[in-house]
Amino acid sequence: MRVLILKLSTLALVTISMVMFCTCQATGSSNLLHPLILVPGNGGNQLEGRLTSHYKPSSLLCNRWYPIAKDKQGWFRLWFDPSVLIASFTKCFADRMMLYYDSHLDDYCNAPGVETRVPHFGSTQSLLYLHPSLKHITAYMEPLVKSLEQIGYVNGETLFGAPYDFRYGLAAEGHPCRVGSKYLQDLKDLIEKASSSNGGKPVILVSHSLGGLFVLQLLNRNPLSWRKRFIKHFVALSAPWGGTVEEMLTFASGNTLGVPLVDPLIVRQEQRSSESNLWLLPSTKIFGTEKPLVITTNASYSAQDIPEFLNDIGFPQGVRPYTSRIFPLVEELAAPEVPVTCIIGSGVRTPETIFYGKAGFDERPDIVYGDGDGTVNMVSLLALESLWADNKNQPLQVIKINEVSHTSILKNDIALDEIIGRISEINTQTTSIVM
């Protein structure tokens, strides 16, 4: 296992191999490609909602004017909807995106009267842009998909997308997880279908961010014989294996995620309710038990202190699901024993320690930055290197690209060249198909 630092010589070799591979594809040899499935990150695909008679709006405005556009069945665009930029509509959006933990069912559900669905499962369509009418400002995987198409991939034939309701996560063994478990089953079915429709070739899985955590769980929840038959390679982009310090900022003070004009305090409660956000809090396995990650005038919090942190920020209802459902999950990152490549950004200022003053968690804190991709800390991005170091049955390659951020890895030219070059290389590697 080794880290590859991108150099000009490497880039030249990648470019040559891409040209050669593109030439092969241009001659009609598309049957050389292994089917490929894209798994997006948190907020990386479109999400639709519909209101039922049980919905109780928080204001008259939310009831009569939001959403502005619905189809004949009442479905509307929940994510991403540009009206969230209007302050009076931000609260409406947050109310409808809320999840609720039912302590009796030990599972998460939507807000009362809110139905949601994920459009275009199996296709890359909902991964390209978060809003198809705002392509320029909401492009997500469009540059990556376009690059894959240039080497011969075809949507619906050799290229597939696996969008999901990113608010939901997974839970440790023994706990119900209706939405997350169904997604894993749907993804498994898609893998088998993609393989079957491509002559039994095993599948290349390419994830971004949170999607990598879902993929690793899928692999480890299925027998090794299934993995060996259906998985050619797992390529994880910007995966937060051990969570991020920035997630503690999200829980404490809210996070606009780069969306302008939005008050983070208005969306804070909705972000706290997200099951997947709990999954992204720093784990002790990666961040240790002693290093302070959040420091206030009265206390400091390490990864070991997450339950106390959740209680002290005013979110005690998050303690039980975190300790019972999430903590055992994040402490287990078993090697799937199929080839894995991690491609990560580095050299971007990333929150490492967060300081709050006397005003408490409603204020914007002071931040000390360290290395990472701007969102995920380097220790989390590189976690698998140390965790799997002694596993001789686990092929692992880590490719580090300097000055590429968490999301720009999907559109930066150097990053795309590296990703496509690696996928091209994987396609040329011979694999015996287990029948």
C-alpha positions in Angstrom: 0.0 0.0 0.0 1.3 3.4 -0.9 0.4 7.0 -1.4 0.9 8.3 -5.0 1.9 12.0 -5.1 0.7 13.4 -8.5 3.7 14.6 -10.5 4.1 15.8 -14.1 5.5 12.5 -15.2 2.6 10.6 -13.7 0.2 12.9 -15.4 1.9 12.4 -18.7 1.6 8.6 -18.4 -2.1 8.9 -17.4 -2.7 11.1 -20.4 -1.1 8.6 -22.8 -3.0 5.7 -21.3 -6.2 7.7 -21.6 -5.6 8.5 -25.3 -4.9 4.8 -26.0 -8.0 3.7 -24.1 -10.2 6.3 -25.8 -8.9 5.1 -29.2 -10.0 1.6 -28.2 -13.4 2.8 -27.3 -13.7 4.8 -30.5 -13.2 1.6 -32.5 -16.4 0.2 -31.0 -14.8 -2.0 -28.2 -17.2 -0.8 -25.6 -17.6 -4.4 -24.4 -14.2 -4.0 -22.8 -15.6 -1.8 -20.2 -16.7 -3.1 -16.8 -20.1 -1.6 -15.7 -19.6 1.3 -13.4 -22.0 2.6 -10.7 -21.7 6.1 -9.2 -22.7 6.6 -5.5 -23.0 10.3 -4.6 -22.2 12.1 -1.3 -24.3 13.9 1.2 -26.6 16.3 -0.7 -25.3 15.0 -4.0 -28.6 14.1 -5.7 -32.0 15.5 -6.2 -34.7 14.8 -3.6 -38.5 15.3 -4.1 -41.2 15.8 -1.5 -45.0 15.7 -1.2 -47.4 16.9 1.5 -50.3 14.9 2.9 -53.3 15.9 4.9 -51.3 15.2 8.1 -48.9 18.0 7.3 -49.1 21.0 9.7 -47.2 24.0 8.3 -45.2 26.2 10.7 -46.7 29.3 9.1 -49.3 30.4 6.6 -46.6 31.3 4.2 -45.3 27.7 4.2 -48.8 26.4 3.5 -49.9 28.7 0.7 -46.7 29.8 -1.1 -44.1 27.1 -0.6 -43.4 25.2 -2.7 -44.0 27.4 -5.6 -44.2 24.5 -8.2 -45.7 21.1 -7.9 -46.6 18.4 -10.4 -50.1 16.9 -10.8 -49.5 14.4 -8.1 -48.3 17.1 -5.7 -44.6 16.2 -5.9 -42.1 19.2 -5.7 -38.4 19.7 -5.7 -37.2 19.5 -2.1 -33.5 19.5 -2.8 -32.1 21.6 -4.3 -34.7 24.3 -4.4 -33.4 27.8 -5.0 -36.3 29.4 -3.0 -34.3 28.2 0.1 -32.2 31.3 -0.5 -35.2 33.5 0.4 -35.1 33.9 4.2 -38.8 33.5 4.7 -38.8 30.2 2.8 -35.7 28.8 4.5 -37.7 27.8 7.6 -40.3 26.1 5.4 -37.5 24.1 3.7 -35.9 23.2 7.1 -39.3 22.0 8.5 -39.8 19.6 5.6 -36.3 18.3 5.5 -36.4 17.4 9.3 -36.1 13.8 10.4 -37.4 12.5 13.7 -36.0 9.7 15.8 -38.8 7.4 17.1 -37.5 6.0 20.4 -40.2 3.3 20.4 -39.4 2.1 16.9 -35.7 2.8 17.3 -35.6 4.3 13.8 -35.8 7.5 11.9 -38.8 8.9 9.9 -39.9 12.0 8.0 -41.7 14.9 9.5 -45.4 14.2 9.9 -47.3 14.7 6.6 -44.1 14.8 4.5 -43.4 12.1 1.9 -40.1 12.0 0.1 -38.7 10.1 -2.9 -35.4 9.9 -4.8 -35.9 10.3 -8.6 -34.1 8.4 -11.3 -32.5 5.5 -9.3 -30.2 3.5 -11.6 -29.5 6.5 -13.8 -27.0 9.3 -13.5 -29.7 11.9 -14.3 -30.2 13.2 -10.7 -26.5 13.2 -10.0 -25.5 15.6 -12.8 -27.1 18.7 -11.4 -28.9 19.4 -8.1 -31.4 21.6 -10.1 -31.6 20.9 -13.9 -32.7 24.5 -14.7 -29.6 25.9 -12.8 -27.0 23.7 -14.4 -24.1 26.2 -14.1 -24.4 26.8 -10.4 -25.7 23.3 -9.3 -23.5 21.0 -11.3 -22.3 18.0 -9.2 -21.2 14.9 -11.0 -21.7 16.3 -14.5 -18.0 16.8 -15.2 -17.2 13.3 -14.0 -20.0 11.7 -16.0 -19.0 13.6 -19.1 -15.4 12.3 -18.7 -16.6 8.8 -18.3 -18.7 9.1 -21.5 -15.6 10.2 -23.3 -14.0 6.9 -22.7 -17.0 5.0 -23.8 -19.4 4.7 -20.9 -23.1 5.0 -21.7 -25.8 5.9 -19.2 -28.1 3.0 -18.6 -25.9 0.5 -20.4 -22.5 0.5 -18.8 -22.9 3.5 -16.5 -25.4 3.8 -13.7 -26.2 6.0 -10.7 -27.3 5.1 -7.2 -28.9 8.2 -5.6 -30.4 8.0 -2.2 -32.1 10.0 0.6 -28.9 11.3 2.1 -30.6 12.5 5.3 -30.8 8.9 6.4 -27.9 6.7 7.4 -27.3 3.2 8.6 -27.3 1.6 12.1 -25.2 -1.0 13.9 -26.3 -4.6 13.9 -29.4 -5.3 15.9 -31.1 -1.9 15.2 -33.8 -1.3 12.6 -32.9 1.0 9.7 -35.7 0.9 7.2 -34.6 3.5 4.7 -30.9 2.9 4.8 -31.3 -0.9 4.7 -33.6 -0.6 1.7 -31.0 1.5 -0.1 -28.3 -1.1 0.5 -30.7 -3.8 -1.0 -31.5 -1.6 -4.0 -27.8 -0.9 -4.6 -27.0 -4.6 -4.3 -29.8 -5.4 -6.8 -28.4 -2.7 -9.2 -24.9 -4.2 -9.0 -26.2 -7.6 -9.9 -28.4 -6.3 -12.7 -25.5 -4.2 -14.1 -23.2 -7.2 -14.1 -25.8 -9.5 -15.7 -26.5 -7.0 -18.5 -22.8 -6.7 -19.2 -22.0 -10.4 -19.7 -21.4 -11.1 -16.1 -18.5 -8.6 -15.7 -17.9 -7.5 -12.1 -18.8 -3.9 -11.3 -16.6 -0.9 -10.6 -18.1 1.2 -7.7 -17.2 4.9 -7.6 -18.3 6.8 -4.6 -18.0 10.4 -3.4 -17.8 11.4 0.3 -20.6 9.9 2.4 -21.3 7.5 -0.5 -18.0 5.7 0.4 -19.3 4.8 3.8 -22.5 3.3 2.3 -20.4 1.3 -0.2 -18.1 -0.1 2.5 -21.0 -1.2 4.6 -22.6 -2.9 1.6 -19.5 -4.8 0.9 -18.9 -5.9 4.5 -22.6 -6.9 4.9 -22.4 -9.4 2.0 -20.4 -12.7 1.8 -16.9 -12.6 0.4 -18.1 -15.0 -2.4 -20.6 -12.3 -3.5 -18.0 -9.6 -3.4 -15.5 -11.6 -5.4 -18.1 -12.3 -8.1 -19.7 -8.9 -8.5 -17.1 -6.3 -7.5 -14.2 -5.5 -9.8 -12.9 -2.5 -7.8 -14.1 0.1 -5.3 -12.9 3.7 -6.0 -13.6 6.1 -3.1 -13.3 9.8 -3.7 -12.9 12.1 -0.7 -14.3 9.5 1.7 -14.6 10.6 5.4 -13.8 7.2 6.9 -13.5 8.6 10.4 -15.9 11.6 10.2 -14.9 15.2 10.2 -14.3 18.0 12.7 -16.4 20.3 10.5 -19.4 18.1 11.4 -19.1 19.3 15.0 -19.4 22.9 13.7 -22.5 21.8 11.8 -24.1 20.4 15.0 -23.1 23.3 17.2 -23.8 26.3 15.0 -25.3 25.1 11.7 -23.7 25.1 8.3 -24.7 26.8 5.1 -22.7 24.3 3.0 -21.7 27.2 0.8 -25.2 28.3 0.0 -25.3 32.1 0.1 -27.7 34.2 2.1 -28.8 31.4 4.3 -28.7 31.9 8.1 -27.0 28.7 9.5 -29.0 29.0 12.7 -32.3 28.5 10.8 -31.1 25.2 9.3 -29.2 24.0 12.4 -32.1 22.0 13.9 -32.8 20.3 10.6 -29.1 19.4 10.2 -29.0 18.0 13.7 -31.9 15.8 12.9 -30.1 14.1 10.0 -29.2 10.5 10.8 -26.3 10.7 8.3 -24.8 13.8 10.0 -24.5 11.8 13.2 -22.6 9.2 11.2 -20.1 11.9 10.1 -19.1 13.0 13.5 -15.4 12.3 14.4 -14.8 8.7 15.6 -12.4 7.8 18.4 -10.9 5.1 16.2 -9.5 7.8 13.9 -9.3 11.0 16.0 -8.3 9.3 19.3 -9.7 9.9 22.7 -7.7 12.8 24.0 -7.2 15.5 21.3 -9.6 18.4 21.9 -11.7 19.1 18.8 -14.1 21.7 20.2 -13.1 24.1 23.0 -15.4 26.4 24.9 -14.9 28.7 27.9 -16.3 25.9 30.1 -15.3 22.6 28.5 -13.4 20.9 25.8 -14.6 17.9 23.7 -12.6 15.1 22.0 -14.1 12.4 19.8 -14.7 10.4 22.9 -16.9 13.2 24.3 -19.5 13.3 21.5 -22.4 12.4 23.8 -21.5 15.2 26.2 -21.0 17.5 23.3 -24.5 16.7 21.8 -26.1 17.3 25.2 -24.3 20.6 25.9 -25.1 22.2 22.5 -28.8 21.6 23.3 -29.4 18.4 21.4 -29.9 15.7 24.1 -32.2 13.8 21.8 -29.3 12.9 19.6 -27.4 11.1 22.4 -29.3 7.8 22.4 -29.2 7.2 18.7 -25.6 8.2 18.5 -24.4 5.9 21.3 -26.6 2.9 20.4 -26.9 3.0 16.6 -23.9 5.1 15.3 -21.0 4.6 17.6 -20.7 0.8 17.1 -21.0 1.5 13.4 -18.2 4.0 13.1 -15.8 1.9 15.2 -15.9 -0.9 12.6 -14.2 -0.3 9.3 -13.4 -3.9 8.3 -11.5 -4.5 5.1 -13.8 -5.9 2.3 -10.9 -7.8 0.6 -11.7 -6.5 -2.8 -9.4 -3.9 -4.5 -9.9 -0.4 -3.1 -8.5 2.9 -4.4 -8.9 6.1 -2.4 -8.4 9.3 -4.3 -8.3 12.3 -2.1 -7.5 16.0 -2.1 -4.9 17.6 0.2 -3.3 20.9 1.1 -6.6 22.7 1.6 -7.3 24.5 5.0 -9.6 22.2 7.0 -11.1 22.8 10.4 -9.1 21.0 13.0 -9.9 22.7 16.3 -13.0 24.9 16.9 -13.1 27.6 19.7 -16.3 29.1 21.1 -16.3 32.2 23.3 -18.7 33.5 26.0 -21.6 33.9 23.5 -21.8 30.2 23.2 -22.8 28.0 20.2 -25.0 30.6 18.5 -21.9 32.6 17.5 -19.5 31.8 14.7 -16.4 30.3 16.3 -12.7 30.9 15.8 -11.1 28.0 13.9 -7.6 26.5 13.8 -7.0 24.8 10.4 -5.0 21.8 9.5 -4.4 19.7 6.4 -7.3 18.0 4.5 -9.6 18.7 1.6 -11.4 21.6 3.1 -14.1 19.4 4.6 -12.5 16.1 5.7 -9.4 16.0 7.8 -6.3 14.3 6.5 -6.3 11.7 9.3 -9.8 10.7 8.2 -9.0 10.6 4.5 -6.0 8.4 5.1 -7.6 6.2 7.8 -7.7 3.0 5.8 -3.9 3.0 5.3 -3.3 2.4 9.0 -6.4 0.3 9.7 -5.7 -2.2 7.0 -1.9 -2.1 7.0 -1.6 -5.7 8.4 -4.3 -7.2 6.1 -2.4 -9.0 3.4 -5.7 -9.9 1.6 -6.7 -6.2 1.1 -5.3 -4.4 -2.0 -5.3 -0.7 -1.2 -4.0 2.3 -3.1 -4.2 5.9 -2.0 -3.7 8.7 -4.5 -3.3 12.2 -3.0 -3.8 15.2 -5.2 -2.5 18.5 -3.9 -4.7 21.6 -3.6 -7.9 19.8 -4.6 -10.9 20.3 -2.4 -13.7 17.9 -1.2 -16.1 18.8 -4.1 -13.7 20.1 -6.7 -12.3 16.6 -7.0 -15.3 16.0 -9.2 -14.5 18.7 -11.7 -10.9 19.7 -11.4 -9.0 18.8 -14.6 -6.0 17.2 -12.9 -8.3 15.2 -10.5 -10.5 14.1 -13.4 -7.5 12.9 -15.3 -6.3 10.9 -12.3 -9.8 9.4 -11.8 -10.4 8.5 -15.4 -6.8 7.2 -15.7 -7.3 4.9 -12.8 -10.7 3.6 -14.1 -9.1 3.0 -17.5 -6.3 1.1 -15.8 -8.8 -1.0 -13.8 -10.7 -1.8 -17.0 -7.5 -3.3 -18.6 -6.8 -5.6 -15.6 -7.9 -9.1 -16.3 -10.4 -10.7 -13.9 -11.7 -14.2 -13.9 -15.5 -14.2 -13.7 -16.8 -16.4 -10.9 -20.0 -18.1 -12.0 
